[in-house]
């Protein structure tokens, strides 16, 4: 087996013949596949781009952008069976706190306080976190809503106003739909922010304010078990900082 087959082994049985064809092509030509676009990979395998996107979802990823991130990533750690999850999480979270500065939280919270409206965006597994964050803000009567539908995200640049704050939530920070929206919004006067697990992600580079823990990407038995609870922790830290900002103003 190649590196991809070892990583996604438990999910391969659910793939169709055409999806397996594309998967094993990437597995056997990993170095080349890293540089190919969605259209190019589909063309080489004589399948549709929809097949590649569907393959990405069946592998438990948010889309092709995250699959490309997996192809390019060189820092995956395989979690050994004998490693205690409690110890791993404890060590990871303690080290993660060293990567975020109080000034980042203060700046993001200040933008939230000054924003006329907050729009929170998350897709895939991040959808639930976007909903959670937006409902926290709604409790404070802050005009807020969240969106996770691709067509609404595509229309977002035409809907935002100068005093809006748009917050993207993404573990990898490489989801194509979010990157496209963030790039378009970067040319508009509205503020943008991101909450990710990777400070060096493409999404972090496109927004005006980024909050990120440096979280090691981990896989076990073919499943991506990278901690996403770190995103929830960042949301809670930001919300509490925001409340204190509101209290100071009051």
QUILIN-V822360 format. One record per pair of residues at least 24 apart in sequence whose ideal C-beta (glycine too) atoms are under 8 Angstrom apart, sorted by the first residue. I is the first residue (numbers start at 1). J is the second residue. D is the distance in Angstrom with one decimal. If there is no record, write none. Layout:
i->I j->J d->D
i->I j->J d->D
This chain:
i->1 j->27 d->7.8
i->2 j->27 d->3.9
i->2 j->28 d->6.1
i->2 j->30 d->6.7
i->3 j->27 d->7.1
i->3 j->30 d->6.3
i->4 j->30 d->6.9
i->4 j->70 d->7.8
i->4 j->71 d->7.8
i->6 j->222 d->7.6
i->7 j->70 d->7.4
i->7 j->76 d->7.1
i->7 j->219 d->5.5
i->7 j->222 d->6.2
i->8 j->59 d->5.2
i->8 j->60 d->7.9
i->8 j->222 d->5.3
i->9 j->221 d->7.5
i->9 j->222 d->3.9
i->10 j->221 d->5.7
i->10 j->222 d->3.6
i->10 j->223 d->6.4
i->11 j->58 d->6.4
i->11 j->59 d->5.4
i->11 j->60 d->6.3
i->11 j->222 d->6.1
i->11 j->223 d->7.9
i->14 j->58 d->5.6
i->15 j->55 d->6.6
i->15 j->58 d->6.0
i->16 j->51 d->8.0
i->18 j->45 d->7.7
i->18 j->47 d->5.0
i->18 j->51 d->5.5
i->19 j->51 d->6.1
i->19 j->54 d->6.7
i->19 j->55 d->4.4
i->19 j->58 d->6.7
i->21 j->45 d->5.5
i->21 j->47 d->7.0
i->22 j->47 d->5.8
i->22 j->51 d->6.4
i->22 j->52 d->5.9
i->22 j->55 d->5.8
i->23 j->55 d->6.2
i->23 j->59 d->7.9
i->26 j->71 d->6.7
i->30 j->71 d->6.6
i->33 j->71 d->5.7
i->34 j->68 d->7.4
i->34 j->71 d->4.7
i->34 j->72 d->5.1
i->38 j->64 d->4.9
i->60 j->223 d->6.9
i->60 j->224 d->5.9
i->61 j->124 d->7.8
i->61 j->224 d->7.7
i->62 j->123 d->5.9
i->62 j->124 d->3.6
i->62 j->125 d->7.2
i->62 j->126 d->7.6
i->62 j->170 d->7.6
i->62 j->172 d->7.2
i->62 j->175 d->4.9
i->63 j->123 d->7.8
i->63 j->124 d->7.5
i->63 j->175 d->5.8
i->63 j->176 d->5.5
i->63 j->177 d->6.8
i->64 j->176 d->6.3
i->65 j->172 d->7.8
i->65 j->174 d->4.7
i->65 j->175 d->5.2
i->65 j->176 d->3.8
i->65 j->179 d->6.6
i->66 j->172 d->5.0
i->66 j->174 d->5.6
i->66 j->175 d->6.1
i->68 j->174 d->7.1
i->69 j->172 d->5.2
i->69 j->174 d->4.2
i->73 j->217 d->6.3
i->75 j->216 d->7.0
i->75 j->217 d->6.4
i->76 j->217 d->5.2
i->76 j->218 d->7.3
i->76 j->219 d->5.9
i->77 j->216 d->5.5
i->77 j->217 d->7.1
i->77 j->218 d->5.2
i->77 j->219 d->7.7
i->78 j->218 d->7.6
i->78 j->219 d->6.0
i->78 j->220 d->6.9
i->79 j->218 d->5.0
i->79 j->219 d->7.0
i->79 j->220 d->4.2
i->79 j->225 d->6.4
i->81 j->220 d->8.0
i->88 j->218 d->7.9
i->89 j->227 d->6.5
i->89 j->229 d->8.0
i->92 j->215 d->6.7
i->92 j->216 d->6.4
i->92 j->227 d->6.4
i->92 j->230 d->8.0
i->93 j->227 d->7.8
i->93 j->230 d->7.1
i->93 j->233 d->7.5
i->95 j->214 d->7.8
i->96 j->213 d->3.8
i->96 j->214 d->6.3
i->96 j->215 d->6.3
i->96 j->230 d->6.0
i->97 j->213 d->7.7
i->99 j->199 d->6.7
i->99 j->212 d->7.1
i->99 j->213 d->5.7
i->99 j->214 d->4.5
i->100 j->211 d->6.7
i->100 j->212 d->7.2
i->100 j->213 d->6.3
i->100 j->234 d->7.6
i->104 j->209 d->7.2
i->104 j->210 d->7.6
i->104 j->211 d->5.7
i->105 j->211 d->7.0
i->105 j->237 d->6.0
i->105 j->238 d->6.0
i->105 j->241 d->4.6
i->106 j->241 d->6.5
i->106 j->245 d->7.9
i->107 j->209 d->5.8
i->108 j->193 d->5.5
i->108 j->209 d->5.1
i->108 j->211 d->5.9
i->108 j->238 d->5.7
i->108 j->241 d->7.6
i->109 j->238 d->6.2
i->109 j->241 d->4.0
i->109 j->242 d->4.2
i->109 j->244 d->7.6
i->109 j->245 d->4.8
i->110 j->245 d->6.1
i->111 j->165 d->5.4
i->111 j->191 d->5.2
i->111 j->193 d->6.8
i->111 j->209 d->6.4
i->112 j->137 d->7.6
i->112 j->142 d->7.5
i->112 j->165 d->6.1
i->112 j->238 d->7.6
i->112 j->242 d->4.9
i->112 j->245 d->7.6
i->113 j->242 d->6.4
i->113 j->245 d->4.7
i->113 j->246 d->5.9
i->113 j->249 d->6.6
i->114 j->163 d->7.8
i->115 j->163 d->6.1
i->115 j->164 d->6.3
i->115 j->165 d->3.7
i->115 j->191 d->6.7
i->116 j->143 d->6.8
i->116 j->161 d->6.8
i->116 j->163 d->3.7
i->116 j->164 d->6.4
i->117 j->143 d->4.4
i->117 j->144 d->7.0
i->117 j->145 d->7.9
i->117 j->161 d->7.2
i->117 j->163 d->7.2
i->117 j->164 d->5.0
i->117 j->165 d->7.4
i->118 j->142 d->6.1
i->118 j->143 d->7.1
i->118 j->144 d->4.6
i->118 j->164 d->7.5
i->118 j->165 d->5.0
i->118 j->166 d->8.0
i->118 j->167 d->6.6
i->119 j->144 d->7.5
i->119 j->145 d->6.2
i->119 j->146 d->7.3
i->119 j->147 d->6.9
i->119 j->156 d->7.3
i->119 j->160 d->7.1
i->119 j->164 d->6.1
i->119 j->165 d->7.2
i->119 j->166 d->4.8
i->119 j->167 d->7.1
i->120 j->144 d->6.9
i->120 j->145 d->7.6
i->120 j->146 d->4.2
i->120 j->147 d->7.8
i->120 j->167 d->4.9
i->120 j->169 d->6.7
i->121 j->146 d->6.9
i->121 j->147 d->5.6
i->121 j->148 d->7.2
i->121 j->153 d->6.1
i->121 j->156 d->7.5
i->121 j->166 d->6.6
i->121 j->167 d->7.0
i->121 j->168 d->5.1
i->121 j->169 d->6.9
i->121 j->178 d->6.6
i->121 j->181 d->7.2
i->122 j->146 d->7.0
i->122 j->148 d->5.9
i->122 j->168 d->7.4
i->122 j->169 d->4.1
i->122 j->170 d->7.0
i->123 j->148 d->5.2
i->123 j->150 d->7.3
i->123 j->153 d->7.5
i->123 j->170 d->7.8
i->123 j->175 d->6.2
i->123 j->177 d->6.1
i->123 j->178 d->6.9
i->124 j->175 d->7.2
i->125 j->171 d->7.0
i->125 j->228 d->6.2
i->126 j->169 d->4.6
i->126 j->170 d->5.6
i->126 j->171 d->6.4
i->126 j->228 d->7.8
i->126 j->231 d->7.0
i->129 j->169 d->5.1
i->129 j->228 d->7.7
i->129 j->231 d->5.5
i->129 j->232 d->6.1
i->129 j->235 d->6.4
i->130 j->169 d->5.2
i->132 j->232 d->7.2
i->132 j->235 d->6.8
i->133 j->167 d->7.3
i->133 j->169 d->7.0
i->133 j->235 d->4.9
i->133 j->239 d->7.3
i->136 j->235 d->7.5
i->136 j->239 d->5.1
i->137 j->239 d->7.4
i->137 j->242 d->7.8
i->140 j->243 d->7.1
i->140 j->246 d->6.8
i->150 j->177 d->5.3
i->153 j->177 d->5.5
i->153 j->178 d->7.2
i->153 j->181 d->5.1
i->154 j->180 d->7.5
i->154 j->181 d->7.0
i->156 j->181 d->5.4
i->156 j->184 d->7.9
i->156 j->185 d->7.1
i->157 j->181 d->6.9
i->157 j->184 d->4.2
i->157 j->185 d->5.7
i->157 j->188 d->6.4
i->160 j->185 d->6.8
i->160 j->188 d->6.3
i->160 j->190 d->4.5
i->161 j->190 d->6.8
i->162 j->188 d->7.9
i->162 j->189 d->4.3
i->162 j->190 d->6.0
i->163 j->190 d->7.6
i->164 j->190 d->4.6
i->164 j->191 d->7.2
i->165 j->190 d->7.1
i->165 j->191 d->4.6
i->165 j->192 d->7.5
i->165 j->193 d->6.7
i->166 j->190 d->6.1
i->166 j->191 d->7.2
i->166 j->192 d->5.0
i->166 j->193 d->7.4
i->167 j->192 d->7.7
i->167 j->193 d->4.8
i->167 j->194 d->7.1
i->167 j->195 d->6.7
i->168 j->192 d->7.3
i->168 j->193 d->7.3
i->168 j->194 d->4.5
i->168 j->195 d->7.3
i->168 j->196 d->8.0
i->168 j->203 d->6.0
i->168 j->207 d->6.7
i->169 j->194 d->7.5
i->169 j->195 d->4.9
i->169 j->196 d->7.7
i->169 j->231 d->6.2
i->169 j->235 d->7.7
i->170 j->194 d->6.9
i->170 j->195 d->7.7
i->170 j->196 d->5.4
i->170 j->201 d->7.5
i->170 j->203 d->5.7
i->171 j->196 d->6.7
i->171 j->197 d->4.8
i->171 j->198 d->8.0
i->171 j->215 d->8.0
i->171 j->226 d->6.6
i->171 j->228 d->5.4
i->171 j->231 d->6.4
i->172 j->196 d->7.3
i->172 j->197 d->7.0
i->172 j->198 d->6.5
i->172 j->201 d->6.5
i->173 j->197 d->7.3
i->173 j->198 d->4.9
i->173 j->201 d->2.5
i->173 j->202 d->6.2
i->173 j->203 d->3.8
i->173 j->204 d->5.6
i->173 j->212 d->7.6
i->174 j->201 d->5.9
i->174 j->202 d->5.6
i->174 j->203 d->7.0
i->175 j->203 d->7.4
i->178 j->203 d->5.8
i->179 j->203 d->6.0
i->179 j->206 d->6.6
i->182 j->206 d->4.0
i->182 j->207 d->5.8
i->195 j->231 d->5.8
i->195 j->234 d->5.1
i->195 j->235 d->6.5
i->195 j->238 d->7.5
i->196 j->231 d->7.6
i->197 j->226 d->6.8
i->197 j->227 d->7.6
i->197 j->228 d->7.4
i->197 j->230 d->5.9
i->197 j->231 d->6.6
i->211 j->238 d->6.5
